Amino acid sequence: MPLTSALVLVMFGPRVMGTLFGFVFLSHQLGGFVGVWLGGIWFDRFGSYDAVWFLAIALGLLSAVIHLLVKERSVLITV
């Protein structure tokens, strides 16, 4: 999360960082909850975590590729 908060700070500035990082943190927590919950459902249905592990690895690799494409630049926000 520190790298994500730094990216939000660089892109949007300190003025709106609290609000935007709150949304980032909330989505991170919801994603963690949904991932664990669906993993439990999968285990209850099929008795194995194998597919869940492969999906987690695939999503991690996809996330890494997407993050490599992010261009860090400032965004002008006027309020």
NORTA-V371320 format. One record per residue. N is the residue number from 0. PHI is phi in radians with two decimals (* if undefined). PSI is psi in whole degrees, 0 to 359 (999 if undefined). Layout:
[[N PHI PSI] [N PHI PSI]]
This chain:
[[0 * 331] [1 -1.07 323] [2 -1.19 324] [3 -1.17 317] [4 -1.15 324] [5 -1.15 322] [6 -1.13 318] [7 -1.09 318] [8 -1.10 315] [9 -1.15 319] [10 -1.36 324] [11 -2.06 348] [12 1.53 167] [13 -1.28 341] [14 -1.12 320] [15 -1.97 11] [16 -1.08 319] [17 -1.02 314] [18 -1.18 311] [19 -1.16 320] [20 -1.19 330] [21 -1.05 317] [22 -1.15 320] [23 -1.08 314] [24 -1.14 318] [25 -1.08 314] [26 -1.15 326] [27 -1.11 315] [28 -1.16 317] [29 -1.12 319] [30 -1.10 319] [31 -1.11 317] [32 -1.09 312] [33 -1.11 321] [34 -1.09 314] [35 -1.18 318] [36 -1.09 312] [37 -1.17 327] [38 -1.09 320] [39 -1.15 319] [40 -1.09 316] [41 -1.05 315] [42 -1.11 318] [43 -1.08 323] [44 -1.41 319] [45 -1.99 350] [46 1.31 17] [47 -2.66 148] [48 -1.71 3] [49 -0.97 309] [50 -1.13 325] [51 -1.13 319] [52 -1.10 316] [53 -1.12 320] [54 -1.13 319] [55 -1.10 319] [56 -1.12 315] [57 -1.09 316] [58 -1.15 323] [59 -1.12 317] [60 -1.16 318] [61 -1.08 318] [62 -1.08 318] [63 -1.08 317] [64 -1.12 316] [65 -1.08 319] [66 -1.20 331] [67 -1.17 336] [68 -1.50 352] [69 -1.24 128] [70 -1.74 119] [71 -1.41 110] [72 -2.60 158] [73 -1.28 148] [74 -2.05 126] [75 -1.37 117] [76 -2.05 123] [77 -2.03 130] [78 -2.10 999]]
